[in-house]
Structures are given as C-alpha cells and as structure tokens.
C-alpha cells in the first residue's frame, strides 16, 4: 500500500508545485507590466510639471511691465503645444 501511495502523493505534489510556479510567474509578469505603465504615466506628469515650472521661472525673472503680455503669450503657446488646462 505504501509503495503505491508514496509515488502518487509525490506525483500530485510535483504537479501542484509546478502549477503554483506558473501562477507566480504570471503574477510577476502582470506586476511588471503595471509598473511600466505607471512609470510612463509618472514620466508624462513630471514633464507637464517641469513645463509649468519653466513658465513660472520666466514669469519670476521678468522685468515687470511685460509680465502680463508674456503670461498670455505663454498660455496661448501652451494651448497650441499640448492643449493642457491652464489653471
């Protein structure tokens, strides 16, 4: 009886372990793809923020009289380039 049961238990154990490994591999692939997606989203967000900071730096270092006209020009330029919402 033990001679028959031991190989059966071993075979089922190996099959179960292989299935578990396949599951873990799929989960790892899903997590990797989600991470890459989020990284791309963060990169795009950082680019938009850097663009806004550049605009603010131009405004802060301006002489004063031309500030209003340059703000409007930068807003128009931003609308043309990316269609971002100016807040």
Backbone bond lengths (Angstrom), bond angles and torsions (degrees), N, CA, C in turn:
res aa  C-N    CA-C-N  psi(-1)  N-CA   C-N-CA  omega(-1)  CA-C   N-CA-C  phi
1 X - - - 1.439 - - 1.533 111.60 -
2 X 1.322 117.35 -46.11 1.464 121.38 178.91 1.521 110.27 -64.89
3 X 1.316 117.16 -34.11 1.462 121.54 -179.79 1.531 110.17 -63.54
4 X 1.295 118.55 -32.49 1.463 122.59 179.73 1.531 110.53 -85.99
5 X 1.313 117.92 -41.75 1.460 122.36 -174.80 1.528 112.36 -69.96
6 X 1.304 117.71 -39.26 1.462 120.75 -176.93 1.527 112.10 -62.64
7 X 1.332 120.65 -48.61 1.467 119.29 177.03 1.534 112.74 -63.38
8 X 1.330 117.74 -34.93 1.465 119.93 178.31 1.528 111.32 -65.64
9 X 1.305 116.48 -45.02 1.467 120.39 178.03 1.523 109.89 -62.76
10 X 1.318 117.15 -41.61 1.463 121.09 178.31 1.520 111.61 -62.71
11 X 1.328 117.44 -43.30 1.468 121.19 -179.66 1.528 110.85 -64.37
12 X 1.328 117.36 -44.38 1.461 120.17 178.91 1.529 111.55 -66.60
13 X 1.310 116.04 -35.00 1.466 119.74 178.55 1.520 110.76 -65.96
14 X 1.317 116.89 -43.91 1.465 121.06 179.55 1.523 110.20 -64.38
15 X 1.332 117.38 -43.56 1.467 120.89 179.42 1.529 110.71 -62.51
16 X 1.302 117.08 -42.55 1.463 120.74 178.34 1.515 112.16 -64.80
17 X 1.313 116.70 -39.88 1.462 120.94 179.02 1.527 110.94 -65.45
18 X 1.337 116.91 -41.44 1.462 120.33 178.30 1.529 111.09 -63.36
19 X 1.306 116.87 -40.15 1.468 121.08 177.17 1.525 111.09 -63.64
20 X 1.303 116.32 -41.00 1.457 120.79 178.33 1.533 110.59 -63.32
21 X 1.343 116.40 -41.58 1.466 120.16 178.28 1.529 111.29 -63.23
22 X 1.323 117.65 -41.02 1.462 121.09 177.85 1.531 110.60 -62.27
23 X 1.304 115.48 -41.69 1.470 120.00 178.13 1.531 110.71 -61.60
24 X 1.317 116.27 -45.44 1.468 120.47 179.63 1.527 110.82 -61.96
25 X 1.321 117.43 -39.21 1.463 120.99 179.37 1.532 110.52 -64.38
26 X 1.326 117.39 -44.25 1.465 120.58 178.09 1.523 111.07 -62.48
27 X 1.310 116.54 -41.84 1.462 119.93 179.20 1.533 110.90 -63.21
28 X 1.319 116.58 -39.96 1.460 120.40 177.33 1.514 111.98 -62.66
29 X 1.324 117.18 -40.28 1.463 121.02 178.51 1.527 111.26 -65.83
30 X 1.315 116.97 -41.10 1.466 120.39 178.48 1.524 111.43 -63.63
31 X 1.310 115.98 -43.42 1.465 119.86 179.64 1.527 110.44 -64.38
32 X 1.336 116.86 -39.88 1.463 120.35 179.46 1.527 110.94 -63.75
33 X 1.320 117.69 -41.60 1.466 119.59 -179.56 1.527 111.07 -68.22
34 X 1.321 117.45 -37.94 1.462 120.46 177.64 1.525 110.89 -66.15
35 X 1.312 116.45 -38.02 1.460 120.50 179.43 1.525 110.70 -65.12
36 X 1.326 117.03 -42.24 1.463 120.68 178.56 1.525 110.76 -63.98
37 X 1.314 116.93 -39.19 1.459 121.39 178.66 1.526 111.02 -62.88
38 X 1.320 116.04 -45.87 1.461 120.23 179.84 1.525 111.08 -65.11
39 X 1.318 116.89 -37.77 1.465 120.01 179.18 1.524 110.31 -62.63
40 X 1.321 117.29 -40.25 1.463 120.80 178.32 1.525 110.80 -65.52
41 X 1.313 116.91 -40.02 1.466 120.47 178.28 1.525 110.67 -64.51
42 X 1.323 116.71 -43.53 1.462 120.48 178.98 1.529 111.19 -64.30
43 X 1.317 117.29 -38.36 1.465 120.59 179.10 1.526 110.46 -63.42
44 X 1.324 117.02 -42.14 1.463 120.33 178.44 1.528 110.58 -65.31
45 X 1.312 116.36 -39.84 1.464 120.57 179.40 1.530 110.57 -65.39
46 X 1.305 116.85 -42.31 1.470 121.10 178.86 1.522 110.09 -62.89
47 X 1.321 117.43 -39.70 1.466 120.94 179.01 1.530 110.45 -61.94
48 X 1.336 116.87 -42.90 1.472 119.74 178.08 1.528 110.93 -63.46
49 X 1.329 116.44 -41.56 1.468 119.62 179.53 1.525 111.35 -65.79
50 X 1.324 116.97 -40.14 1.464 119.90 178.15 1.522 110.70 -63.42
51 X 1.316 116.65 -37.43 1.460 120.40 177.32 1.524 110.66 -62.77
52 X 1.312 116.71 -43.04 1.463 120.12 178.02 1.521 111.76 -64.51
53 X 1.321 116.61 -39.28 1.468 120.03 178.93 1.526 110.19 -64.07
54 X 1.335 116.76 -39.60 1.471 119.37 177.51 1.527 110.63 -60.42
55 X 1.327 116.92 -41.69 1.466 120.64 178.02 1.520 110.14 -62.70
56 X 1.319 116.85 -45.35 1.467 120.01 179.73 1.528 111.74 -64.05
57 X 1.324 117.31 -36.71 1.465 120.04 177.36 1.522 110.75 -64.38
58 X 1.324 116.47 -40.06 1.469 119.50 177.75 1.523 110.50 -63.29
59 X 1.327 116.44 -41.40 1.463 120.56 -179.95 1.527 110.58 -66.15
60 X 1.322 117.26 -43.39 1.468 121.50 -176.73 1.519 112.50 -67.26
61 X 1.311 117.79 -31.00 1.464 120.22 -177.05 1.521 112.49 -95.89
62 X 1.311 117.65 5.53 1.462 121.93 -178.13 1.526 110.90 -75.10
63 X 1.320 115.11 160.12 1.455 121.40 -178.95 1.512 114.69 -68.45
64 X 1.304 120.12 -33.90 1.459 120.60 177.72 1.513 113.41 133.51
65 X 1.312 118.56 -57.26 1.461 121.74 -176.13 1.524 111.12 -68.57
66 X 1.309 116.00 -38.08 1.461 120.45 -176.14 1.528 112.49 -84.08
67 X 1.303 117.54 -1.57 1.464 120.74 -173.02 1.523 112.44 -58.20
68 X 1.307 118.11 -49.13 1.469 121.01 -176.69 1.522 111.28 -61.48
69 X 1.319 116.79 -44.53 1.471 118.80 -179.21 1.525 111.11 -67.89
70 X 1.316 116.87 -35.62 1.462 119.04 178.49 1.527 111.58 -70.81
71 X 1.331 117.84 -35.00 1.468 120.39 176.48 1.513 109.41 -61.14
72 X 1.315 116.47 -46.55 1.466 119.65 179.10 1.524 111.20 -63.31
73 X 1.331 117.25 -40.09 1.464 120.33 178.65 1.526 110.86 -64.14
74 X 1.324 116.77 -40.67 1.461 120.18 178.39 1.524 111.27 -67.29
75 X 1.321 116.87 -36.62 1.466 119.56 176.71 1.527 110.41 -63.77
76 X 1.323 115.55 -45.18 1.466 119.04 178.74 1.519 110.74 -62.18
77 X 1.320 116.64 -41.32 1.464 121.25 179.05 1.525 110.58 -63.39
78 X 1.320 117.68 -41.19 1.467 121.32 179.64 1.520 110.68 -65.57
79 X 1.327 117.35 -38.21 1.462 120.41 177.80 1.520 110.71 -64.03
80 X 1.312 116.46 -40.14 1.466 120.63 -179.35 1.522 110.66 -70.09
81 X 1.332 117.75 -44.98 1.467 121.46 -174.79 1.515 113.25 -70.97
82 X 1.310 117.90 -48.87 1.454 117.63 -172.03 1.498 115.68 -129.19
83 X 1.273 117.10 -12.58 1.447 118.50 -177.14 1.514 112.80 69.37
84 X 1.344 118.12 18.79 1.466 121.73 179.43 1.517 109.76 -67.14
85 X 1.307 115.45 151.26 1.455 121.33 175.95 1.517 108.40 -76.60
86 X 1.302 116.66 128.11 1.457 121.50 175.24 1.520 106.94 -94.25
87 X 1.300 116.11 124.63 1.465 119.77 -177.63 1.496 110.35 -111.31
